[in-house]
């Protein structure tokens, strides 16, 4: 008699679903938890965004009809929800250890294997949502590709005055840099736009180094100036060796979030890479690679790798072009390429107001999918025969939306 997921308690949907709710998000994911979520009516996410606040009701004469008002700065946005789905197979040997009593050790090992792989699926799903949320707050837009190569672009229409790129002479780290002035400019724009107060600065340690090395900031935080010595005392950033809370106090911003979490993109080679010759690399999915990123060629059998700079990406063609060919050759179907990148770019600082007039500026919109209609992370398991394989899949669908597009100030500190 053929087996079904119901025959293995660990594969039953109620067990997998409970695992999702019990398994908390990785603590290193910091941006998605800042905002809530709600359900959308269809896969096409539509939302309105607002610029400005501080409306003032007019005076009218007694007995007169009230004038009609319409909030200024409203724009309607629409984008297709991103569908996130991934599955993993479990072999016949694993199935046998789950189906049969066997030894306690075999059963526990199989259980641990399932839990570990399932947790990895859940985390990869959550990292994709984090990627979209950070792109919205740091870049104001992002692109993604659906299966088949269809490219979808999402643009949050951040006002031009809220997207600033410093000129070459004013870049952070240069002698003419004015970091305190740049922070004041960000505060001023947010205040003028919506009467908001910046709640947090989002950056990685590259930008924190610029703050720590700035002579004006260092002079102000000396004990003989305005400092009390806590700038170099715990809790210190473990890479830069300064206390971000003291910097936040100096800048009069409640929180500086130093976010160094990274993600990895991995693809198998679909064509041979010939050493010293191949620069156009064929992969099974090139969608998430980025120009100027580092493409790592991984030789699985030798356990070695080479790094080259990405020059261009051709999503429809399924290729990534590197600036120079690797020295060694790599096999199709066995070796793979990868790119590791931080969620928050090295050259970006985002100033964020979490709410405007009591309303959160953003949220995650869950889109419906599947039969029966479902929302959020949902699992599924099924069996294939000949050979016996158990599949576990995680799916999700949604999109981050930004209701107050002028409550984010995106500063590019160097191009």
C-alpha positions as semicolon CSV with decimal commas, in nm:
position;residue;x (nm);y (nm);z (nm)
1;X;0,000;0,000;0,000
2;X;0,144;0,339;-0,093
3;X;0,233;0,578;0,182
4;X;0,104;0,931;0,222
5;X;0,223;1,220;0,441
6;X;-0,046;1,130;0,695
7;X;0,142;0,804;0,760
8;X;0,437;1,001;0,898
9;X;0,327;1,225;1,186
10;X;0,612;1,471;1,127
11;X;0,482;1,539;0,771
12;X;0,121;1,607;0,863
13;X;0,014;1,959;0,775
14;X;-0,101;2,041;1,127
15;X;0,244;1,948;1,259
16;X;0,428;2,148;0,992
17;X;0,196;2,447;1,045
18;X;0,258;2,437;1,418
19;X;0,631;2,430;1,350
20;X;0,601;2,758;1,154
21;X;0,425;2,934;1,442
22;X;0,665;2,792;1,700
23;X;0,978;2,861;1,501
24;X;1,059;3,227;1,563
25;X;1,218;3,447;1,300
26;X;1,598;3,455;1,307
27;X;1,703;3,723;1,558
28;X;1,937;3,882;1,303
29;X;1,641;3,990;1,083
30;X;1,565;4,337;1,217
31;X;1,360;4,533;0,963
32;X;1,049;4,324;0,888
33;X;0,955;4,302;1,261
34;X;0,936;4,684;1,275
35;X;0,603;4,684;1,091
36;X;0,279;4,487;1,100
37;X;0,091;4,302;0,828
38;X;-0,259;4,279;0,683
39;X;-0,440;4,081;0,414
40;X;-0,500;4,202;0,058
41;X;-0,803;4,103;-0,150
42;X;-0,613;3,985;-0,456
43;X;-0,264;3,918;-0,590
44;X;-0,258;4,274;-0,728
45;X;-0,166;4,488;-0,428
46;X;-0,314;4,838;-0,444
47;X;-0,243;5,105;-0,184
48;X;-0,252;5,480;-0,140
49;X;0,046;5,678;-0,015
50;X;0,046;6,024;0,136
51;X;0,285;6,316;0,134
52;X;0,261;6,569;0,413
53;X;0,039;6,603;0,721
54;X;-0,063;6,883;0,961
55;X;-0,392;6,961;0,789
56;X;-0,593;7,250;0,934
57;X;-0,972;7,266;0,927
58;X;-1,116;7,599;0,796
59;X;-1,348;7,841;0,974
60;X;-1,703;7,871;0,836
61;X;-1,998;8,093;0,915
62;X;-2,275;7,944;1,134
63;X;-2,544;7,783;0,917
64;X;-2,310;7,743;0,619
65;X;-2,236;7,407;0,458
66;X;-1,900;7,253;0,530
67;X;-1,646;7,279;0,247
68;X;-1,514;6,964;0,087
69;X;-1,152;6,884;0,152
70;X;-0,917;6,637;-0,006
71;X;-0,585;6,542;0,150
72;X;-0,293;6,666;-0,056
73;X;-0,019;6,446;-0,187
74;X;-0,219;6,125;-0,227
75;X;-0,101;5,879;-0,491
76;X;-0,230;5,535;-0,578
77;X;0,014;5,252;-0,632
78;X;-0,031;4,904;-0,768
79;X;0,207;4,610;-0,801
80;X;0,189;4,235;-0,834
81;X;0,254;4,046;-0,512
82;X;0,573;3,845;-0,506
83;X;0,520;3,469;-0,491
84;X;0,781;3,292;-0,277
85;X;0,800;2,914;-0,300
86;X;1,060;2,648;-0,238
87;X;1,061;2,272;-0,177
88;X;1,305;2,009;-0,059
89;X;1,310;1,629;-0,107
90;X;1,371;1,363;0,156
91;X;1,512;1,028;0,045
92;X;1,388;0,672;0,080
93;X;1,639;0,608;0,358
94;X;1,502;0,898;0,557
95;X;1,145;0,779;0,494
96;X;1,228;0,432;0,621
97;X;1,367;0,574;0,944
98;X;1,049;0,777;0,992
99;X;0,807;0,496;0,897
100;X;0,964;0,219;1,097
101;X;1,026;0,200;1,465
102;X;1,393;0,118;1,407
103;X;1,635;0,233;1,672
104;X;1,571;0,542;1,877
105;X;1,893;0,691;1,743
106;X;1,791;0,644;1,376
107;X;1,448;0,794;1,440
108;X;1,586;1,092;1,629
109;X;1,846;1,154;1,358
110;X;1,574;1,155;1,092
111;X;1,362;1,389;1,304
112;X;1,654;1,628;1,350
113;X;1,724;1,620;0,977
114;X;1,364;1,713;0,897
115;X;1,359;1,992;1,157
116;X;1,689;2,136;1,035
117;X;1,593;2,136;0,667
118;X;1,244;2,266;0,736
119;X;1,381;2,547;0,952
120;X;1,613;2,637;0,664
121;X;1,315;2,661;0,425
122;X;1,126;2,884;0,667
123;X;1,428;3,109;0,722
124;X;1,498;3,144;0,349
125;X;1,137;3,252;0,301
126;X;1,167;3,511;0,577
127;X;1,494;3,642;0,439
128;X;1,326;3,707;0,103
129;X;1,060;3,917;0,278
130;X;1,335;4,100;0,466
131;X;1,513;4,164;0,136
132;X;1,204;4,332;-0,009
133;X;1,142;4,540;0,303
134;X;1,502;4,666;0,317
135;X;1,500;4,744;-0,056
136;X;1,190;4,958;-0,001
137;X;1,346;5,152;0,287
138;X;1,700;5,187;0,146
139;X;1,647;5,211;-0,232
140;X;1,279;5,301;-0,273
141;X;1,233;5,035;-0,542
142;X;1,324;4,683;-0,641
143;X;1,291;4,441;-0,930
144;X;1,221;4,072;-0,923
145;X;1,165;3,802;-1,180
146;X;0,887;3,548;-1,186
147;X;0,936;3,197;-1,321
148;X;0,984;3,223;-1,696
149;X;1,185;3,545;-1,672
150;X;0,899;3,797;-1,644
151;X;1,048;4,105;-1,479
152;X;0,836;4,299;-1,230
153;X;0,939;4,641;-1,098
154;X;0,805;4,798;-0,779
155;X;0,863;5,172;-0,729
156;X;0,752;5,345;-0,408
157;X;0,773;5,697;-0,554
158;X;1,001;5,840;-0,285
159;X;1,017;6,220;-0,335
160;X;1,335;6,345;-0,500
161;X;1,422;6,562;-0,201
162;X;1,416;6,246;0,015
163;X;1,670;6,068;-0,205
164;X;2,003;6,244;-0,179
165;X;2,341;6,142;-0,320
166;X;2,640;6,334;-0,186
167;X;2,876;6,494;-0,436
168;X;3,234;6,372;-0,463
169;X;3,380;6,642;-0,239
170;X;3,114;6,594;0,031
171;X;3,124;6,214;0,044
172;X;3,165;6,060;0,387
173;X;3,530;5,985;0,447
174;X;3,648;6,285;0,241
175;X;3,807;6,590;0,398
176;X;3,510;6,814;0,308
177;X;3,250;6,573;0,451
178;X;2,993;6,728;0,686
179;X;2,823;6,435;0,855
180;X;2,652;6,643;1,121
181;X;2,521;6,874;0,849
182;X;2,394;6,578;0,645
183;X;2,204;6,446;0,949
184;X;2,055;6,791;1,012
185;X;1,945;6,811;0,648
186;X;1,768;6,475;0,682
187;X;1,590;6,591;0,997
188;X;1,489;6,917;0,830
189;X;1,342;6,748;0,522
190;X;1,142;6,498;0,731
191;X;1,016;6,781;0,955
192;X;0,910;6,997;0,661
193;X;0,748;6,710;0,473
194;X;0,527;6,555;0,739
195;X;0,616;6,709;1,077
196;X;0,779;6,379;1,164
197;X;1,072;6,308;1,391
198;X;1,335;6,059;1,280
199;X;1,313;5,745;1,491
200;X;1,611;5,554;1,357
201;X;1,915;5,560;1,131
202;X;1,963;5,233;0,944
203;X;2,316;5,151;0,823
204;X;2,584;4,884;0,829
205;X;2,927;4,905;0,992
206;X;3,086;5,069;0,686
207;X;2,889;5,388;0,753
208;X;2,935;5,350;1,128
209;X;3,311;5,365;1,066
210;X;3,264;5,701;0,892
211;X;3,075;5,831;1,195
212;X;3,337;5,697;1,437
213;X;3,626;5,845;1,237
214;X;3,469;6,187;1,188
215;X;3,687;6,448;1,359
216;X;3,397;6,682;1,445
217;X;3,197;6,405;1,610
218;X;3,502;6,272;1,797
219;X;3,584;6,621;1,926
220;X;3,231;6,672;2,057
221;X;3,235;6,338;2,240
222;X;3,562;6,399;2,423
223;X;3,538;6,423;2,799
224;X;3,661;6,783;2,797
225;X;3,380;6,875;2,557
226;X;3,034;6,717;2,585
227;X;3,126;6,352;2,632
228;X;3,130;6,151;2,953
229;X;3,360;5,870;2,839
230;X;3,080;5,630;2,749
231;X;3,155;5,657;2,375
232;X;3,418;5,385;2,411
233;X;3,235;5,181;2,675
234;X;2,991;4,891;2,645
235;X;2,770;4,816;2,468
236;X;3,025;4,858;2,190
237;X;2,983;4,764;1,826
238;X;3,205;4,457;1,798
239;X;3,360;4,568;1,467
240;X;3,405;4,943;1,510
241;X;3,451;4,962;1,888
242;X;3,222;5,256;1,961
243;X;2,888;5,279;2,139
244;X;2,616;5,354;1,879
245;X;2,381;5,467;2,156
246;X;2,615;5,754;2,243
247;X;2,628;5,858;1,877
248;X;2,248;5,845;1,865
249;X;2,231;6,070;2,171
250;X;2,467;6,323;2,013
251;X;2,264;6,327;1,692
252;X;1,934;6,341;1,889
253;X;1,802;6,031;1,713
254;X;1,645;5,762;1,933
255;X;1,820;5,470;1,768
256;X;2,108;5,391;1,534
257;X;2,051;5,043;1,391
258;X;2,376;4,887;1,270
259;X;2,258;4,602;1,048
260;X;2,525;4,371;0,910
261;X;2,314;4,068;0,824
262;X;2,385;3,929;0,477
263;X;2,216;3,691;0,236
264;X;2,356;3,444;-0,013
265;X;2,243;3,385;-0,371
266;X;2,343;3,046;-0,512
267;X;2,298;2,896;-0,861
268;X;2,423;2,582;-1,029
269;X;2,617;2,613;-1,352
270;X;2,420;2,500;-1,658
271;X;2,722;2,513;-1,892
272;X;3,092;2,445;-1,851
273;X;3,313;2,735;-1,743
274;X;3,648;2,710;-1,920
275;X;3,940;2,856;-1,728
276;X;4,092;3,180;-1,861
277;X;3,824;3,190;-2,132
278;X;3,462;3,200;-2,009
279;X;3,326;3,537;-1,899
280;X;2,957;3,478;-1,982
281;X;2,846;3,228;-1,718
282;X;2,527;3,024;-1,767
283;X;2,336;2,955;-1,444
284;X;1,997;2,809;-1,353
285;X;1,870;3,139;-1,207
286;X;2,054;3,474;-1,244
287;X;1,772;3,694;-1,108
288;X;1,919;3,804;-0,774
289;X;2,275;3,881;-0,872
290;X;2,382;4,245;-0,878
291;X;2,626;4,438;-1,094
292;X;2,956;4,507;-0,911
293;X;2,884;4,220;-0,674
294;X;3,138;3,941;-0,627
295;X;3,061;3,616;-0,807
296;X;3,225;3,321;-0,636
297;X;3,297;3,011;-0,848
298;X;3,280;2,706;-0,621
299;X;3,453;2,380;-0,715
300;X;3,260;2,118;-0,518
301;X;3,500;1,826;-0,561
302;X;3,817;2,025;-0,493
303;X;3,665;2,239;-0,217
304;X;3,818;2,552;-0,372
305;X;3,679;2,877;-0,509
306;X;3,762;3,187;-0,715
307;X;3,609;3,536;-0,701
308;X;3,534;3,763;-0,995
309;X;3,342;4,092;-1,026
310;X;2,996;4,086;-1,188
311;X;2,985;4,314;-1,494
312;X;2,629;4,252;-1,614
313;X;2,328;4,022;-1,574
314;X;2,105;3,886;-1,851
315;X;1,802;3,741;-1,674
316;X;1,617;3,627;-1,987
317;X;1,929;3,456;-2,125
318;X;2,009;3,294;-1,791
319;X;2,364;3,432;-1,778
320;X;2,589;3,639;-1,555
321;X;2,885;3,816;-1,716
322;X;3,203;3,869;-1,513
323;X;3,473;4,125;-1,583
324;X;3,748;3,860;-1,600
325;X;3,742;3,486;-1,661
326;X;3,833;3,264;-1,364
327;X;4,167;3,084;-1,380
328;X;4,028;2,732;-1,324
329;X;3,752;2,544;-1,508
330;X;3,420;2,447;-1,347
331;X;3,170;2,169;-1,427
332;X;2,805;2,215;-1,523
333;X;2,548;2,051;-1,293
334;X;2,804;1,993;-1,016
335;X;2,980;2,320;-0,943
336;X;2,796;2,639;-0,855
337;X;2,836;3,015;-0,826
338;X;2,729;3,231;-0,536
339;X;2,713;3,593;-0,425
340;X;2,701;3,714;-0,065
341;X;2,569;4,064;-0,006
342;X;2,453;4,268;0,292
343;X;2,086;4,361;0,314
344;X;2,180;4,724;0,381
345;X;2,430;4,855;0,122
346;X;2,769;4,983;0,234
347;X;2,702;5,331;0,094
348;X;2,347;5,392;0,220
349;X;2,200;5,542;0,535
350;X;1,822;5,546;0,571
351;X;1,655;5,785;0,814
352;X;1,315;5,644;0,909
353;X;1,012;5,785;1,083
354;X;0,814;5,481;1,198
355;X;0,476;5,654;1,217
356;X;0,310;5,975;1,101
357;X;0,016;6,109;1,302
358;X;-0,018;5,774;1,476
359;X;-0,017;5,562;1,159
360;X;0,261;5,317;1,074
361;X;0,436;5,429;0,757
362;X;0,456;5,077;0,613
363;X;0,336;4,719;0,643
364;X;0,357;4,379;0,479
365;X;0,054;4,301;0,262
366;X;-0,028;3,931;0,243
367;X;-0,177;3,824;-0,090
368;X;-0,408;3,523;-0,132
369;X;-0,293;3,213;-0,318
370;X;-0,358;2,843;-0,357
371;X;-0,664;2,619;-0,331
372;X;-0,813;2,656;-0,080
373;X;-0,737;3,029;-0,060
374;X;-0,464;3,092;0,195
375;X;-0,247;3,369;0,337
376;X;0,101;3,385;0,483
377;X;0,357;3,108;0,513
378;X;0,191;2,775;0,440
379;X;0,345;2,427;0,421
380;X;0,259;2,130;0,205
381;X;0,392;1,775;0,193
382;X;0,340;1,492;-0,055
383;X;0,495;1,167;-0,172
384;X;0,637;1,051;-0,504
385;X;0,688;0,686;-0,588
386;X;0,968;0,515;-0,784
387;X;1,182;0,621;-0,620
388;X;1,013;0,698;-0,289
389;X;1,063;1,065;-0,211
390;X;0,889;1,290;0,041
391;X;0,858;1,656;-0,054
392;X;0,810;1,946;0,186
393;X;0,728;2,289;0,046
394;X;0,694;2,638;0,195
395;X;0,503;2,911;0,012
396;X;0,419;3,273;0,078
397;X;0,289;3,566;-0,124
398;X;0,287;3,935;-0,053
399;X;0,453;4,273;-0,088
400;X;0,575;4,550;0,144
401;X;0,377;4,874;0,101
402;X;0,477;5,227;0,200
403;X;0,190;5,454;0,307
404;X;0,397;5,762;0,389
405;X;0,655;5,788;0,116
406;X;0,803;6,110;0,255
407;X;0,874;5,954;0,597
408;X;1,193;5,790;0,466
409;X;1,509;5,983;0,380
410;X;1,763;5,782;0,179
411;X;2,118;5,918;0,182
412;X;2,384;5,776;-0,049
413;X;2,708;5,873;0,122
414;X;2,925;5,774;-0,175
415;X;2,835;5,658;-0,526
